[in-house]
């Protein structure tokens, strides 16, 4: 067999370059803390990925499968039912109801995430981390203090608002693509651009500092469209919208692969905690699926709240599946414990660390999680204690109690058989109802097929 010499031989200058690079790696002092990469999908449902265990028609996700095989699949990970509240909870450790955020921030809003709420980026930055956000913010855009670089991120590439057209990077008529503090123009499909930027952030990191990289993809959020260079006939099925959506999920999966490959190529995969999750469940009508769960994005049922999630830290976390109840507000304290970063006291923090429960099998912390969503017909609420879930939903004009461990589809109301549990959870919800929050405004939902026709 013959091999091309170019593949076997290395020039003297190239050899010197490699030698110096390897020497630098050997001589670099060990970092005080591990790196952390948080990867968020946008509106990905548990019915979209096979490894969730709840999908009936999963989409192929080989890179997420690779991540799941290397880490811990969080079977009971719950978040808020909409983008803004979910991201606020994950970044601050405070319940969205405490933050007054029970709906998405719209283009017309002048407010956002309260300036008194410390973010994970601020905490890790103070501990010596390099911090960068690549992707979607959606926690305030109208003034500088609300934007990512004033909330702890030292670098930012991406989107301030809730969604953009994948190719024009506009929301309606307004462009929304930023680089640090200024509007930017970059050509290309948004998912591919964000993946490239995330890999760049990993390659160009300061080796003397641990890295916190927050990669918030806008996929597979609507507009549901066929990415450039892709065709619907790549995907089997009769529903053209589901097939176009599957292509967006595939682009997301490829983006995750780019991030994981960059970590491996830089030799830091084993020194990096990786969290993957969706911000909330899939909405109806855009091709996504919440599998066996009831409800969809914008509700207080588990189709909105229970989302696909993976925690991976090779050599530290044993691969497998965990039934520990994890709330988005738990991420800040859990990540900080995993990284050995001191967390400043915060009397308003609602999350607790579940690191010991996830990694060492310690008893899961006993507490309740409260979720709400402001709607035109009133506020929907739910409170969940790890098994029992009390729901007060204007859609049904009544409250109900579900044992979600035995009835994950939330079909059997147990109010009559468990009146004490119902009364206890209803009482725990009462003080949360009294907290002020931003009044309802209609959400700005994009139309399908803005950048490509999903019907073809």
C-alpha positions as CSV (number, residue, x, y, z in Angstrom):
1,X,0.0,0.0,0.0
2,X,1.3,3.5,-0.9
3,X,0.8,6.5,1.3
4,X,1.1,10.1,0.1
5,X,4.3,11.5,1.6
6,X,2.5,14.7,2.7
7,X,0.5,12.6,5.1
8,X,3.6,10.9,6.6
9,X,6.3,13.6,6.7
10,X,6.3,16.8,8.6
11,X,8.4,19.8,7.6
12,X,11.1,21.0,10.0
13,X,9.4,24.3,10.7
14,X,6.1,22.5,11.3
15,X,7.9,20.1,13.7
16,X,9.4,22.9,15.6
17,X,5.9,24.6,15.9
18,X,4.4,21.4,17.3
19,X,7.3,20.8,19.7
20,X,6.9,24.4,21.1
21,X,3.1,24.0,21.4
22,X,3.5,20.7,23.3
23,X,6.1,22.2,25.5
24,X,3.9,25.1,26.3
25,X,1.1,22.7,27.2
26,X,3.3,20.7,29.5
27,X,4.6,23.8,31.2
28,X,1.3,25.6,31.7
29,X,0.4,25.7,35.4
30,X,-2.7,23.7,36.3
31,X,-5.9,25.7,36.5
32,X,-7.5,26.4,39.9
33,X,-10.9,25.3,38.6
34,X,-12.3,23.2,35.8
35,X,-13.8,24.7,32.7
36,X,-17.6,24.7,32.2
37,X,-19.6,24.7,29.0
38,X,-23.4,25.2,29.1
39,X,-25.2,24.3,25.9
40,X,-28.8,25.3,25.5
41,X,-31.2,24.2,22.8
42,X,-34.2,26.4,22.1
43,X,-37.7,24.7,22.3
44,X,-36.3,21.2,22.0
45,X,-38.8,18.6,23.4
46,X,-38.2,15.3,25.0
47,X,-40.1,13.7,22.1
48,X,-37.4,14.9,19.7
49,X,-34.5,12.8,21.2
50,X,-34.4,9.1,21.7
51,X,-32.2,9.2,24.8
52,X,-34.9,11.0,26.8
53,X,-36.8,7.8,27.1
54,X,-40.1,9.7,26.3
55,X,-40.0,10.0,22.6
56,X,-42.3,8.1,20.2
57,X,-40.8,9.5,16.9
58,X,-37.3,10.6,17.8
59,X,-35.0,12.5,15.5
60,X,-31.4,11.1,15.0
61,X,-29.0,13.1,17.1
62,X,-25.6,11.2,17.0
63,X,-23.6,14.0,18.7
64,X,-26.1,14.4,21.6
65,X,-26.1,10.6,21.8
66,X,-22.4,10.7,22.2
67,X,-22.7,13.3,25.0
68,X,-25.4,11.2,26.7
69,X,-23.2,8.1,26.6
70,X,-20.4,10.0,28.2
71,X,-22.5,11.6,31.0
72,X,-25.6,11.5,33.1
73,X,-29.0,11.8,31.5
74,X,-31.2,13.9,33.8
75,X,-34.5,12.2,33.6
76,X,-36.3,14.6,35.9
77,X,-34.9,18.0,34.8
78,X,-37.5,20.7,34.9
79,X,-37.4,24.3,33.8
80,X,-39.7,27.2,33.3
81,X,-42.3,27.0,30.5
82,X,-41.0,29.9,28.4
83,X,-37.6,31.2,27.2
84,X,-37.1,34.3,29.3
85,X,-38.1,32.8,32.7
86,X,-36.1,29.6,32.0
87,X,-32.9,31.5,31.1
88,X,-33.3,33.8,34.1
89,X,-33.7,30.8,36.5
90,X,-30.7,29.0,35.0
91,X,-28.4,32.0,35.2
92,X,-29.4,33.3,38.7
93,X,-30.7,30.4,40.8
94,X,-33.8,32.4,41.5
95,X,-37.3,31.3,40.7
96,X,-38.8,33.3,37.8
97,X,-41.8,34.2,40.0
98,X,-39.3,35.9,42.4
99,X,-37.8,37.7,39.5
100,X,-41.2,38.9,38.2
101,X,-40.6,37.1,34.9
102,X,-43.6,34.9,34.1
103,X,-43.6,35.7,30.4
104,X,-41.2,36.3,27.6
105,X,-39.6,39.8,27.1
106,X,-41.0,41.3,24.0
107,X,-39.4,43.8,21.6
108,X,-41.3,46.6,23.1
109,X,-40.3,45.9,26.7
110,X,-37.8,48.3,28.4
111,X,-37.2,46.0,31.4
112,X,-35.5,42.7,31.8
113,X,-33.7,40.6,34.4
114,X,-33.4,42.6,37.6
115,X,-30.0,44.2,38.1
116,X,-30.0,43.0,41.7
117,X,-29.9,39.3,40.7
118,X,-26.3,38.1,40.4
119,X,-25.7,35.8,37.4
120,X,-23.5,32.7,37.0
121,X,-21.3,34.7,34.7
122,X,-20.7,37.3,37.4
123,X,-19.9,34.7,40.0
124,X,-17.5,32.8,37.8
125,X,-15.9,36.0,36.5
126,X,-15.2,37.0,40.1
127,X,-13.5,33.6,40.6
128,X,-11.1,34.2,37.7
129,X,-13.0,32.7,34.9
130,X,-13.0,34.0,31.3
131,X,-16.7,34.2,30.5
132,X,-18.3,34.3,27.0
133,X,-21.9,34.0,25.7
134,X,-22.4,32.7,22.2
135,X,-26.0,32.8,21.1
136,X,-29.3,33.9,22.6
137,X,-29.8,36.2,25.6
138,X,-33.5,37.2,25.8
139,X,-33.2,38.7,29.3
140,X,-33.4,42.4,28.3
141,X,-32.2,44.5,25.4
142,X,-33.6,48.0,25.7
143,X,-30.6,49.5,27.5
144,X,-26.9,48.7,28.1
145,X,-27.3,47.6,31.8
146,X,-29.6,44.8,30.8
147,X,-27.3,43.3,28.2
148,X,-24.9,40.4,28.5
149,X,-21.6,42.3,28.8
150,X,-23.0,44.2,31.8
151,X,-24.2,41.0,33.4
152,X,-20.9,39.2,33.7
153,X,-20.1,38.0,30.2
154,X,-16.7,39.4,29.0
155,X,-17.5,38.5,25.4
156,X,-20.7,38.1,23.5
157,X,-21.7,37.0,20.0
158,X,-25.3,36.4,19.1
159,X,-28.9,37.5,19.7
160,X,-30.4,39.8,22.3
161,X,-34.0,39.0,21.6
162,X,-36.2,35.9,21.5
163,X,-35.8,34.7,18.0
164,X,-34.3,35.5,14.6
165,X,-34.7,34.3,11.0
166,X,-31.9,31.8,10.6
167,X,-30.4,33.4,7.5
168,X,-31.2,37.1,7.7
169,X,-30.6,37.3,11.5
170,X,-33.6,39.6,11.8
171,X,-36.7,39.5,13.9
172,X,-39.4,40.9,11.7
173,X,-37.8,44.0,10.2
174,X,-35.2,44.4,12.9
175,X,-31.8,42.9,12.7
176,X,-30.6,41.3,15.9
177,X,-27.0,40.1,15.6
178,X,-24.4,41.4,18.0
179,X,-20.7,41.2,18.6
180,X,-19.8,42.3,22.1
181,X,-21.7,45.7,22.5
182,X,-22.3,46.5,18.9
183,X,-24.6,45.4,16.0
184,X,-22.7,43.1,13.6
185,X,-23.2,41.6,10.2
186,X,-22.2,37.9,9.7
187,X,-23.4,35.9,6.7
188,X,-24.6,32.3,7.2
189,X,-27.1,30.1,8.9
190,X,-27.3,31.1,12.6
191,X,-26.8,27.6,14.0
192,X,-23.7,27.1,12.0
193,X,-22.3,30.5,12.9
194,X,-22.9,30.0,16.6
195,X,-21.2,26.6,16.5
196,X,-18.2,28.1,14.7
197,X,-18.0,31.0,17.3
198,X,-18.2,28.5,20.2
199,X,-15.3,26.5,18.7
200,X,-13.4,29.7,18.2
201,X,-14.0,30.7,21.9
202,X,-12.5,27.3,23.0
203,X,-9.5,27.5,20.7
204,X,-8.7,31.1,21.5
205,X,-9.3,30.9,25.3
206,X,-6.7,32.2,27.7
207,X,-4.9,29.0,28.9
208,X,-4.1,30.7,32.2
209,X,-7.8,31.0,33.0
210,X,-10.6,28.5,33.3
211,X,-13.4,29.1,30.8
212,X,-17.1,29.5,31.2
213,X,-18.6,29.2,27.8
214,X,-22.4,29.6,27.5
215,X,-23.6,28.4,24.1
216,X,-27.3,29.2,23.6
217,X,-28.4,28.0,20.2
218,X,-31.5,29.5,18.6
219,X,-32.4,26.1,17.2
220,X,-34.8,24.5,16.8
221,X,-37.0,27.5,17.7
222,X,-39.3,28.7,14.9
223,X,-39.3,29.9,12.1
224,X,-39.3,26.2,11.1
225,X,-37.4,26.3,7.8
226,X,-35.2,24.2,5.6
227,X,-31.5,25.2,6.2
228,X,-29.5,26.1,3.1
229,X,-28.1,23.2,1.3
230,X,-30.5,20.8,2.9
231,X,-33.6,19.0,1.5
232,X,-36.7,17.6,3.0
233,X,-36.2,14.3,1.4
234,X,-33.2,13.8,3.7
235,X,-35.9,13.0,6.4
236,X,-38.5,10.3,6.3
237,X,-42.1,11.0,7.2
238,X,-45.4,12.5,5.9
239,X,-45.4,15.8,7.8
240,X,-43.4,18.4,6.0
241,X,-43.2,20.7,9.0
242,X,-41.9,17.9,11.2
243,X,-39.3,17.0,8.5
244,X,-38.1,20.6,8.3
245,X,-38.0,20.8,12.1
246,X,-35.9,17.6,12.1
247,X,-33.4,19.3,9.8
248,X,-33.1,22.2,12.4
249,X,-32.6,19.6,15.1
250,X,-29.9,18.0,13.0
251,X,-28.2,21.3,12.5
252,X,-28.3,21.8,16.3
253,X,-26.8,18.3,16.8
254,X,-24.0,19.1,14.4
255,X,-23.4,22.3,16.3
256,X,-23.1,20.3,19.5
257,X,-20.6,18.1,17.8
258,X,-18.5,21.1,16.7
259,X,-18.3,22.2,20.4
260,X,-17.4,18.7,21.7
261,X,-14.8,18.2,18.9
262,X,-13.2,21.5,19.8
263,X,-12.9,20.5,23.5
264,X,-11.4,17.2,22.5
265,X,-9.0,18.7,19.9
266,X,-7.8,21.2,22.6
267,X,-7.2,18.4,25.0
268,X,-9.6,19.8,27.7
269,X,-12.6,17.6,27.4
270,X,-11.6,15.8,30.6
271,X,-11.2,19.1,32.5
272,X,-14.6,20.5,31.4
273,X,-18.0,20.1,32.9
274,X,-20.6,20.1,30.1
275,X,-24.3,20.7,30.7
276,X,-26.8,20.3,27.9
277,X,-30.5,21.2,28.3
278,X,-33.4,22.7,26.4
279,X,-34.7,26.0,27.8
280,X,-38.3,24.6,27.7
281,X,-40.5,22.1,25.9
282,X,-41.5,22.2,22.3
283,X,-44.4,24.5,21.2
284,X,-47.3,23.1,19.2
285,X,-47.5,23.7,15.5
286,X,-43.8,24.0,14.6
287,X,-42.8,20.4,14.3
288,X,-41.5,19.7,17.8
289,X,-42.7,16.9,20.0
290,X,-43.0,16.4,23.8
291,X,-43.5,12.7,23.4
292,X,-45.5,11.0,26.0
293,X,-45.9,14.2,28.1
294,X,-49.0,16.4,28.4
295,X,-48.9,20.0,27.2
296,X,-46.4,22.2,25.4
297,X,-44.3,25.3,25.7
298,X,-46.3,28.0,27.5
299,X,-48.3,25.6,29.8
300,X,-47.5,24.4,33.3
301,X,-47.7,20.7,32.3
302,X,-44.6,18.6,31.9
303,X,-44.6,19.0,28.1
304,X,-43.4,22.5,28.8
305,X,-41.4,21.9,32.0
306,X,-39.6,18.5,31.7
307,X,-36.9,18.8,29.1
308,X,-34.0,16.8,27.8
309,X,-30.8,17.4,29.8
310,X,-27.4,15.8,30.2
311,X,-24.6,16.5,32.6
312,X,-21.1,15.2,31.6
313,X,-17.7,15.5,33.3
314,X,-15.5,12.7,32.1
315,X,-13.6,11.0,34.9
316,X,-15.8,12.5,37.5
317,X,-19.4,11.7,36.6
318,X,-20.2,8.1,36.0
319,X,-22.2,7.7,32.8
320,X,-25.8,6.6,33.2
321,X,-29.3,7.9,34.0
322,X,-30.5,9.8,37.1
323,X,-34.0,10.2,38.5
324,X,-32.9,13.0,40.9
325,X,-35.3,15.9,40.6
326,X,-33.4,18.9,39.2
327,X,-34.8,22.4,38.7
328,X,-33.2,25.0,36.5
329,X,-32.7,27.1,39.6
330,X,-30.4,24.4,40.9
331,X,-27.9,24.9,38.2
332,X,-26.0,27.9,39.7
333,X,-25.3,26.2,43.1
334,X,-24.7,22.8,41.5
335,X,-22.2,24.1,39.0
336,X,-20.4,26.1,41.6
337,X,-20.0,23.1,43.9
338,X,-18.8,21.0,41.0
339,X,-16.2,23.7,40.1
340,X,-15.2,24.3,43.8
341,X,-16.2,28.0,43.3
342,X,-17.5,29.8,46.4
343,X,-21.0,31.1,46.0
344,X,-21.8,34.3,47.7
345,X,-24.8,34.2,50.1
346,X,-28.1,35.2,48.4
347,X,-31.3,35.2,50.6
348,X,-33.4,35.2,47.4
349,X,-31.7,32.2,45.8
350,X,-34.2,29.4,45.4
351,X,-31.9,26.7,44.0
352,X,-29.9,24.2,45.9
353,X,-26.9,22.1,44.9
354,X,-27.8,18.6,43.7
355,X,-24.2,17.7,42.9
356,X,-23.8,15.2,45.8
357,X,-27.1,13.5,44.9
358,X,-26.2,13.3,41.2
359,X,-22.6,12.2,41.6
360,X,-22.2,10.5,44.9
361,X,-25.7,9.1,45.4
362,X,-26.5,11.3,48.4
363,X,-30.2,11.8,49.3
364,X,-31.9,14.3,47.0
365,X,-32.6,17.6,48.7
366,X,-36.3,17.9,49.7
367,X,-37.9,21.1,48.4
368,X,-40.6,22.4,46.1
369,X,-40.3,24.1,42.7
370,X,-42.8,26.7,41.7
371,X,-43.5,27.5,38.0
372,X,-45.9,30.0,36.5
373,X,-46.8,31.6,33.2
374,X,-48.7,34.8,32.6
375,X,-51.3,34.4,29.9
376,X,-54.2,36.5,28.4
377,X,-56.7,34.5,30.5
378,X,-54.8,34.7,33.7
379,X,-51.7,33.1,35.4
380,X,-51.2,29.4,35.3
381,X,-49.3,27.9,38.3
382,X,-47.8,24.7,39.4
383,X,-45.9,23.6,42.4
384,X,-43.9,20.3,42.4
385,X,-42.2,18.4,45.3
386,X,-40.4,15.7,43.4
387,X,-43.4,13.4,43.2
388,X,-46.6,15.4,43.6
389,X,-47.5,18.2,41.3
390,X,-50.3,20.6,42.0
391,X,-51.6,22.5,38.9
392,X,-53.9,25.6,38.8
393,X,-54.7,26.1,35.2
394,X,-57.2,28.7,33.8
395,X,-57.6,26.4,30.7
396,X,-59.4,23.8,32.8
397,X,-60.9,26.3,35.2
398,X,-59.9,24.1,38.2
399,X,-56.9,22.8,40.0
400,X,-55.6,19.2,40.0
401,X,-53.0,17.0,41.7
402,X,-50.8,14.5,39.8
403,X,-48.3,11.9,40.9
404,X,-45.9,12.5,38.0
405,X,-43.7,9.5,39.0
406,X,-46.6,7.1,38.4
407,X,-48.5,9.2,35.9
408,X,-46.0,11.2,33.8
409,X,-48.7,12.1,31.3
410,X,-50.7,13.9,34.0
411,X,-54.0,12.2,33.2
412,X,-55.2,11.1,36.7
413,X,-56.2,13.8,39.1
414,X,-55.5,12.5,42.7
415,X,-57.1,15.4,44.5
416,X,-59.9,13.3,46.0
417,X,-57.6,10.5,47.2
418,X,-54.8,12.8,48.5
419,X,-56.5,15.9,49.9
420,X,-53.7,16.6,52.4
421,X,-51.1,16.6,49.7
422,X,-53.2,18.9,47.6
423,X,-53.8,21.3,50.5
424,X,-50.1,21.4,51.4
425,X,-49.0,22.2,47.9
426,X,-51.8,24.8,47.4
427,X,-50.7,26.5,50.6
428,X,-47.0,26.6,49.4
429,X,-48.1,28.2,46.2
430,X,-50.1,31.0,47.9
431,X,-47.3,33.4,48.7
432,X,-45.8,33.1,45.2
433,X,-49.1,34.4,43.7
434,X,-48.8,37.6,45.7
435,X,-45.4,38.6,44.1
436,X,-45.5,41.3,41.5
437,X,-44.6,40.4,37.9
438,X,-44.6,41.9,34.4
439,X,-48.1,42.2,33.0
440,X,-49.1,40.0,30.1
441,X,-48.4,41.1,26.5
442,X,-48.9,38.9,23.5
443,X,-45.9,36.8,22.5
444,X,-44.2,37.6,19.2
445,X,-44.4,34.2,17.5
446,X,-42.6,34.0,14.2
447,X,-44.2,32.5,11.1
448,X,-43.1,29.2,9.7
449,X,-40.8,29.1,6.7
450,X,-39.5,32.6,6.9
451,X,-36.1,31.4,5.6
452,X,-37.1,28.5,3.4
453,X,-40.4,26.7,2.7
454,X,-41.1,23.9,5.0
455,X,-43.9,22.7,2.7
456,X,-41.5,21.5,0.0
